[in-house]
C-alpha cells in the first residue's frame, strides 16, 4: 500500500453495518466516498458511505 493511500471503512446506509474496506488518497479526494455495493445483510445492492 503506498504511503499516501489511507484505509477507509464503508458502511451500509440501510442497516449501518461495516461491510467493506477500501483505500483512497486523501490529498486528491477530499469528500467522502459513496459507492453502490452489495450488502450481504440486506441481500441487495445499497449505497455504502465512508465512515470516520
C-alpha positions as CSV (number, residue, x, y, z in Angstrom):
1,X,0.0,0.0,0.0
2,X,1.5,3.4,-1.0
3,X,2.1,5.8,1.9
4,X,-0.4,8.4,0.5
5,X,-3.3,5.9,0.5
6,X,-5.3,5.5,3.7
7,X,-7.6,2.6,4.7
8,X,-11.2,3.7,4.9
9,X,-14.4,1.8,6.1
10,X,-17.6,1.7,4.1
11,X,-20.9,1.4,5.9
12,X,-24.3,0.4,4.6
13,X,-26.8,3.2,4.7
14,X,-29.7,0.8,5.2
15,X,-28.5,-1.5,8.1
16,X,-25.4,0.6,9.2
17,X,-23.0,-2.4,9.2
18,X,-19.4,-2.1,8.1
19,X,-19.1,-4.4,5.1
20,X,-16.2,-3.2,3.1
21,X,-12.7,-1.7,3.5
22,X,-11.1,0.3,0.7
23,X,-8.2,2.8,0.1
24,X,-8.2,6.4,-1.1
25,X,-5.7,9.2,-1.5
26,X,-6.9,11.8,1.0
27,X,-4.8,14.5,-0.7
28,X,-6.5,14.1,-4.1
29,X,-10.1,13.2,-2.9
30,X,-11.3,15.5,-0.1
31,X,-15.0,14.4,0.0
32,X,-16.3,11.2,1.4
33,X,-16.8,8.2,-0.9
34,X,-20.2,6.9,-1.7
35,X,-20.5,3.6,-3.6
36,X,-23.2,1.2,-4.6
37,X,-22.1,-2.2,-3.2
38,X,-23.8,-5.5,-2.3
39,X,-24.8,-5.8,1.4
40,X,-24.9,-9.4,2.5
41,X,-27.1,-8.5,5.5
42,X,-29.7,-6.7,3.4
43,X,-29.2,-9.1,0.5
44,X,-29.3,-6.3,-2.1
45,X,-27.2,-3.5,-3.6
46,X,-27.3,-0.4,-1.3
47,X,-25.4,2.8,-1.0
48,X,-22.3,2.5,1.2
49,X,-20.7,5.6,2.6
50,X,-17.3,6.2,4.1
51,X,-17.2,6.4,7.9
52,X,-14.6,8.1,10.2
